[in-house]
Every structure is written in structure tokens, then in C-alpha cells.
Amino acid sequence: MKLARRRFLHLATGAVAVPAVSRIAIAQVYPSRPVRLVVGVPPGGGNDITARLIGQWLSERLGQQFVIENRAGAGSNIATEAVVRAPADGYTLLMVTPANAVNATLYDKLSFNFIRDIMPVATISGVPNIMAVHPSLPARTIPEFIAYARANPGKVNMASGGIGTTDHVSGELFKVIAGVDMIHVPYRGAAPALTDLMGAQVQVMFTTMPASIQYVRAGKLRALAVTTTTRSEALPDVPTVSEFVPGYEASVWYGVGAPKKTPVEIIEKLNREINAALADPKLKARLADLGAEPMSMTPAEFAKFVADETEKWGKVVKFSGAKAE
């Protein structure tokens, strides 16, 4: 893991030397045709919503369509492999999420090494998960939920958008620290999981805020807490999990990656443009409405961040005993 981590950091900071004029020319021409931004989940989740926001902004800014391509399955590994195998020309990009960091440990055999095979381009946003329950559940606070779960072992179903997703591992972390038993029910994406949560088919979900905040505001779901260590400005009256379960913290983040050996000038241009998007008042307001905050990083900073997240969630996966199916 340490060797792969060093290689990832090197890919983010190093580049093959090319004449300055050639680099400028490549950056000026790119993009000259539509760009695919591959998302590893079905439409409707926080990952997909964020991809469509940044894709629309880049399309308008750069004069070429950034087309969102949803390739769900295998905990986002199908999408990741598709990008790994794509030409390294900047025309196939990947929405990077904590699932990529989790999968490095969750899956024993992958045909790729994320840290080795995907170059970090730019971060987009960070956002809490919401620990949401169906309004019929007789628990309005975290202590009441813990008491209910302990009094009803094996009867609390925890939905997620799939094995290894942020909502899954956030729930696993809660189970470990709070000492409660919940049955994990994975779905093929956040949207169908939320549908069943609102239909009371499952009882709880550690759902991304962009995907669920509208349902909380409409009263279709009850937010018990947010998973970050500080309260969200979007839901200021909702406490954090850590106010009742010390040591708990989980956050969701979104970024963009590209196949290894993608020209550094394209990586740098995309990084500049995405960071410019995050400074745009309209986009910032849209992200804030979804409960998200902009995250601006250089490719090298993003590389270190992903490496740290891979190490953190690797420990959670091992301790919880979570397995890919």
C-alpha cells in the first residue's frame, strides 16, 4: 500500500518533459470534442447530482459537452475500470468518491489498482451524510435510536446504495462505535434505497445530503443527525452523530480523476476550470442548497487526500468485517 501511495503522489506531481509551446497548444485545443464523465452509480444519488452540476458548468465554460455516463455496478468498480481502460487523452473522466478509497480494501481481487491507475484531477465538494429514518420509527434522537436498536436486535434494516458505498461504511462505522446491530440491505444505487426508506421497507440510511435533503425538508424522512463533526449550515438544527457517539466522523467527498498518463497540461487545465467553477457564486449557492461545501485542491493535494482516505476506510472495512458480494 505504501508503494502504491508513493506512486500515486508521484503521478500527481510528475510529468514527462515536453516543450512549453507543445504543452500550451494542447491545453488551448482541449477539449475539441465531447468529454465523457463516468459516474459509478445510477441517476439520482449525490454523486450523480454533483457530476451533472459540474458537467453543465464545464460544458458552458469550455464550449464542449461534458456528457454524464452512468455505469453502475460492483460498488462503482465497473465505472472505474472503464476509465482505467480508456485512452489517456482527457476525453474520459471519472467521478471519484470515497467508494474508490473503500474498494481498495473491500475487494480482494480487482483488475486495476486505483491509486496506480487513476490520476487525481480536482476535488469538487465535501458533504455530510444524513442519518435518516422513516418518520414512523419511534426514535427522534440518536440515544432513542440506539435504545430502539438494542431492544430490537435483528429488526433494524439499514439501507445503502450498495456494498462499499459511503452510506454503507458510514453505517458500519456507527454499528462498531455505538455498539448496535443493524442488518445491511444494499441496493443498486441511492435512489431505490431512498424510495424504500420513504416506503418504510427499511428503517434507516446514512444517505448523502444532496440525494436526501429535499425529502427531509418535505417531512418524508426524519434526520436524526449529520455524520460530520460540525453541524451543517443547510440543516442547522440537526445535531451531529458525534454529539452522542464520541469519536464518530464520516464525510462524503466528490472529485474528478483521469486515466494514468493523461497529459499533465490537460490535468492542469481541468483543475483550473473546476476550481474556477467552485468560486462561481451561482454554483456555490447550488452546492450550499444541497448541503455541500466546495473543496478546492491541487492534483497533488487531492492525491494525498485520497491516499489518506484509503488508509482510514481500509481500517474500518477490516474492523467491521464487511465483505464484497
C-alpha positions as CSV (number, residue, x, y, z in Angstrom):
1,M,0.0,0.0,0.0
2,K,2.9,2.4,0.8
3,L,4.5,1.7,-2.6
4,A,1.2,2.4,-4.4
5,R,0.6,5.5,-2.3
6,R,4.1,6.9,-3.3
7,R,3.4,6.1,-6.9
8,F,0.0,7.9,-6.8
9,L,1.6,11.0,-5.3
10,H,4.3,10.9,-8.0
11,L,1.8,10.6,-10.8
12,A,0.0,13.7,-9.4
13,T,3.2,15.8,-9.4
14,G,5.4,14.5,-12.1
15,A,5.1,14.7,-15.8
16,V,7.1,13.8,-18.9
17,A,9.0,16.8,-20.1
18,V,7.6,18.3,-23.3
19,P,8.3,21.7,-25.0
20,A,6.4,24.6,-23.5
21,V,4.9,25.5,-26.8
22,S,3.5,22.0,-27.3
23,R,2.0,22.0,-23.8
24,I,0.3,25.3,-24.4
25,A,-1.0,24.2,-27.7
26,I,-2.5,21.0,-26.3
27,A,-4.1,23.0,-23.4
28,Q,-5.6,25.5,-25.8
29,V,-7.1,22.9,-28.1
30,Y,-8.6,20.7,-25.4
31,P,-11.4,19.9,-25.4
32,S,-12.2,19.7,-29.2
33,R,-15.0,17.2,-28.9
34,P,-17.4,16.0,-26.2
35,V,-16.0,14.6,-22.9
36,R,-17.4,11.7,-21.0
37,L,-17.7,12.0,-17.2
38,V,-18.3,8.4,-16.0
39,V,-20.3,8.0,-12.8
40,G,-20.4,4.7,-10.9
41,V,-23.9,5.0,-9.6
42,P,-27.4,5.2,-11.2
43,P,-29.0,8.7,-11.7
44,G,-30.4,10.3,-8.6
45,G,-27.6,9.9,-6.0
46,G,-25.4,12.7,-4.6
47,N,-22.5,11.5,-6.8
48,D,-24.7,11.8,-9.9
49,I,-26.2,15.2,-8.9
50,T,-22.8,16.7,-8.3
51,A,-21.5,15.3,-11.6
52,R,-24.3,16.9,-13.5
53,L,-23.7,20.3,-11.8
54,I,-20.0,20.4,-12.6
55,G,-20.6,18.9,-16.1
56,Q,-23.0,21.6,-17.0
57,W,-20.7,24.3,-15.8
58,L,-17.7,22.8,-17.7
59,S,-19.8,22.4,-20.9
60,E,-20.8,26.1,-20.8
61,R,-17.3,27.2,-19.9
62,L,-15.3,25.2,-22.4
63,G,-17.7,25.0,-25.3
64,Q,-17.9,21.2,-25.5
65,Q,-20.4,18.9,-23.9
66,F,-19.4,17.1,-20.8
67,V,-21.7,14.1,-21.0
68,I,-22.6,12.2,-17.8
69,E,-22.4,8.5,-18.3
70,N,-23.9,6.3,-15.5
71,R,-22.2,2.9,-15.3
72,A,-23.5,1.4,-12.1
73,G,-22.5,-1.9,-10.6
74,A,-19.9,-3.6,-8.4
75,G,-19.6,-0.7,-6.0
76,S,-18.5,1.7,-8.7
77,N,-15.8,-0.7,-9.9
78,I,-17.3,-1.1,-13.3
79,A,-17.1,2.7,-13.9
80,T,-13.6,2.9,-12.6
81,E,-12.4,0.0,-14.8
82,A,-14.0,1.6,-17.8
83,V,-12.0,4.8,-17.2
84,V,-8.8,2.9,-16.4
85,R,-9.0,1.2,-19.8
86,A,-9.9,4.3,-21.7
87,P,-7.4,6.3,-23.8
88,A,-5.4,8.7,-21.7
89,D,-6.4,11.8,-23.7
90,G,-8.7,13.7,-21.3
91,Y,-11.9,12.7,-23.1
92,T,-12.9,10.1,-20.5
93,L,-13.0,11.2,-16.9
94,L,-14.2,9.5,-13.6
95,M,-16.2,10.9,-10.8
96,V,-14.1,9.9,-7.8
97,T,-15.8,9.3,-4.4
98,P,-14.9,7.6,-1.1
99,A,-16.1,4.3,-2.7
100,N,-12.9,4.3,-4.6
101,A,-10.9,4.5,-1.4
102,V,-13.1,1.9,0.3
103,N,-12.9,-0.6,-2.5
104,A,-9.2,-0.9,-2.3
105,T,-9.7,-3.0,0.9
106,L,-13.2,-4.2,0.4
107,Y,-12.5,-6.1,-2.8
108,D,-9.8,-8.8,-2.7
109,K,-9.3,-9.0,-6.5
110,L,-9.7,-6.1,-8.7
111,S,-8.4,-5.8,-12.3
112,F,-6.9,-2.4,-11.5
113,N,-5.2,-0.5,-8.7
114,F,-7.0,2.8,-8.2
115,I,-4.1,4.6,-6.7
116,R,-1.8,3.4,-9.5
117,D,-4.1,3.7,-12.5
118,I,-6.2,6.9,-11.9
119,M,-4.6,10.3,-11.9
120,P,-6.2,12.9,-9.5
121,V,-7.6,15.9,-11.3
122,A,-9.5,18.0,-8.8
123,T,-11.9,17.9,-5.9
124,I,-15.4,19.3,-6.1
125,S,-17.2,19.3,-2.8
126,G,-17.5,17.8,0.6
127,V,-20.8,17.0,2.3
128,P,-22.1,15.2,5.4
129,N,-24.2,12.1,5.2
130,I,-27.6,12.3,7.0
131,M,-28.6,9.6,9.4
132,A,-32.2,9.5,8.2
133,V,-35.1,7.3,9.4
134,H,-38.7,6.8,8.3
135,P,-41.0,9.2,10.3
136,S,-42.9,6.2,11.7
137,L,-39.9,4.9,13.6
138,P,-40.3,5.6,17.3
139,A,-36.9,7.3,17.6
140,R,-36.4,11.1,17.3
141,T,-32.8,11.3,18.6
142,I,-29.6,9.3,18.4
143,P,-29.9,8.0,22.0
144,E,-33.5,6.9,21.3
145,F,-32.4,5.1,18.1
146,I,-29.6,3.3,19.9
147,A,-32.1,2.2,22.6
148,Y,-34.6,1.1,20.0
149,A,-32.0,-0.9,18.0
150,R,-30.7,-2.6,21.1
151,A,-34.2,-3.5,22.2
152,N,-35.0,-4.9,18.7
153,P,-31.9,-6.9,17.6
154,G,-32.1,-8.1,14.0
155,K,-35.1,-6.0,13.3
156,V,-33.5,-2.7,12.1
157,N,-32.7,-2.8,8.4
158,M,-30.1,-0.3,7.2
159,A,-30.3,0.6,3.5
160,S,-27.4,1.7,1.4
161,G,-26.7,2.4,-2.3
162,G,-24.5,-0.7,-2.5
163,I,-21.7,-2.5,-0.7
164,G,-18.8,-0.3,-0.1
165,T,-20.6,3.0,-0.7
166,T,-20.2,5.8,1.7
167,D,-23.7,5.2,3.2
168,H,-22.7,1.6,3.8
169,V,-19.4,2.2,5.5
170,S,-20.8,5.2,7.4
171,G,-23.4,2.8,8.8
172,E,-20.8,0.1,9.6
173,L,-18.7,2.7,11.5
174,F,-21.8,3.6,13.5
175,K,-22.5,0.0,14.3
176,V,-19.0,-0.5,15.6
177,I,-18.7,2.7,17.7
178,A,-22.3,2.8,19.0
179,G,-22.5,-1.0,19.6
180,V,-25.8,-1.7,17.8
181,D,-26.9,-4.4,15.5
182,M,-28.4,-3.4,12.1
183,I,-28.9,-5.6,9.0
184,H,-27.4,-4.1,5.9
185,V,-29.6,-4.1,2.9
186,P,-27.7,-3.0,-0.2
187,Y,-29.5,-1.5,-3.3
188,R,-28.3,-0.8,-6.8
189,G,-27.9,2.9,-6.1
190,A,-29.1,5.5,-3.6
191,A,-32.4,6.4,-5.4
192,P,-34.1,3.0,-5.0
193,A,-32.8,2.7,-1.4
194,L,-34.3,6.1,-0.6
195,T,-37.6,5.0,-2.2
196,D,-37.8,2.0,0.1
197,L,-36.8,4.1,3.1
198,M,-39.7,6.5,2.4
199,G,-41.9,3.5,1.9
200,A,-40.9,2.1,5.4
201,Q,-39.5,-1.1,3.8
202,V,-36.2,-0.3,5.6
203,Q,-35.7,1.8,8.8
204,V,-32.5,3.8,8.5
205,M,-30.0,5.0,5.9
206,F,-26.8,7.1,6.2
207,T,-27.7,8.9,3.0
208,T,-25.8,11.6,1.2
209,M,-27.2,15.0,1.8
210,P,-27.6,16.1,-1.9
211,A,-29.7,13.0,-2.5
212,S,-31.9,13.2,0.5
213,I,-32.2,16.8,1.9
214,Q,-35.3,17.5,-0.2
215,Y,-37.1,14.6,1.5
216,V,-36.0,15.7,4.9
217,R,-37.3,19.3,4.2
218,A,-40.6,17.8,2.9
219,G,-41.1,15.7,6.0
220,K,-40.8,12.4,4.1
221,L,-37.7,11.5,6.1
222,R,-36.6,12.3,9.6
223,A,-33.0,13.5,10.1
224,L,-31.6,12.2,13.4
225,A,-28.1,13.6,12.8
226,V,-25.4,14.5,10.3
227,T,-22.2,12.5,10.2
228,T,-19.6,15.2,10.2
229,T,-18.1,16.6,13.4
230,T,-19.7,20.0,12.8
231,R,-23.4,20.8,12.1
232,S,-24.4,21.6,8.5
233,E,-25.5,25.1,7.6
234,A,-28.1,23.5,5.4
235,L,-29.7,21.8,8.4
236,P,-28.5,23.8,11.4
237,D,-31.0,22.3,13.9
238,V,-29.9,18.8,13.2
239,P,-27.2,17.6,15.6
240,T,-24.0,15.6,14.7
241,V,-23.7,11.9,15.5
242,S,-20.6,12.7,17.5
243,E,-22.6,14.8,19.9
244,F,-23.9,11.5,21.2
245,V,-21.4,9.0,19.9
246,P,-17.9,10.4,20.6
247,G,-15.3,9.6,18.0
248,Y,-17.7,9.2,15.1
249,E,-17.0,11.0,11.9
250,A,-17.7,10.3,8.3
251,S,-18.0,12.6,5.3
252,V,-18.6,12.3,1.6
253,W,-16.5,14.0,-1.0
254,Y,-16.5,14.2,-4.8
255,G,-13.8,14.8,-7.3
256,V,-12.6,14.0,-10.8
257,G,-9.9,11.6,-12.0
258,A,-8.4,10.6,-15.3
259,P,-6.6,7.6,-16.7
260,K,-2.9,7.5,-15.9
261,K,-0.6,9.1,-18.4
262,T,-3.2,11.7,-19.3
263,P,-1.1,14.8,-20.4
264,V,-0.3,17.0,-17.5
265,E,-1.4,20.1,-19.3
266,I,-4.9,18.6,-19.6
267,I,-4.9,17.7,-15.9
268,E,-3.8,21.3,-15.0
269,K,-6.4,22.9,-17.3
270,L,-9.3,20.8,-15.8
271,N,-8.1,21.6,-12.3
272,R,-8.1,25.3,-13.0
273,E,-11.5,25.2,-14.6
274,I,-13.1,23.1,-11.8
275,N,-11.6,25.4,-9.2
276,A,-13.0,28.4,-11.1
277,A,-16.4,26.7,-11.0
278,L,-16.2,26.3,-7.3
279,A,-15.6,30.1,-7.0
280,D,-18.6,30.9,-9.1
281,P,-21.4,32.3,-6.9
282,K,-24.2,30.5,-8.6
283,L,-22.6,27.1,-8.4
284,K,-21.6,27.7,-4.8
285,A,-25.2,28.6,-4.0
286,R,-26.4,25.5,-5.7
287,L,-23.9,23.3,-3.7
288,A,-24.9,25.1,-0.5
289,D,-28.6,24.3,-1.2
290,L,-27.6,20.6,-1.4
291,G,-25.7,20.9,1.9
292,A,-22.3,20.7,0.2
293,E,-19.2,22.9,0.5
294,P,-16.7,23.5,-2.3
295,M,-13.4,21.7,-1.9
296,S,-10.5,23.2,-3.9
297,M,-7.3,21.2,-4.2
298,T,-4.4,20.9,-6.5
299,P,-3.9,17.4,-8.1
300,A,-1.0,16.7,-5.6
301,E,-3.2,17.7,-2.6
302,F,-6.0,15.5,-4.0
303,A,-3.6,12.6,-4.3
304,K,-2.6,12.9,-0.7
305,F,-6.2,13.2,0.4
306,V,-7.3,10.1,-1.4
307,A,-4.3,8.1,-0.1
308,D,-5.3,9.2,3.5
309,E,-8.9,8.2,2.9
310,T,-7.9,4.9,1.5
311,E,-6.0,4.2,4.7
312,K,-8.7,5.4,7.0
313,W,-11.6,3.4,5.4
314,G,-9.4,0.4,5.0
315,K,-9.2,0.1,8.8
316,V,-13.0,0.5,9.1
317,V,-13.6,-2.3,6.5
318,K,-11.2,-4.7,8.2
319,F,-12.5,-4.0,11.7
320,S,-16.2,-4.3,10.7
321,G,-15.6,-7.4,8.7
322,A,-17.5,-6.0,5.7
323,K,-17.2,-8.2,2.6
324,A,-17.9,-7.6,-1.1
325,E,-20.5,-9.9,-2.5
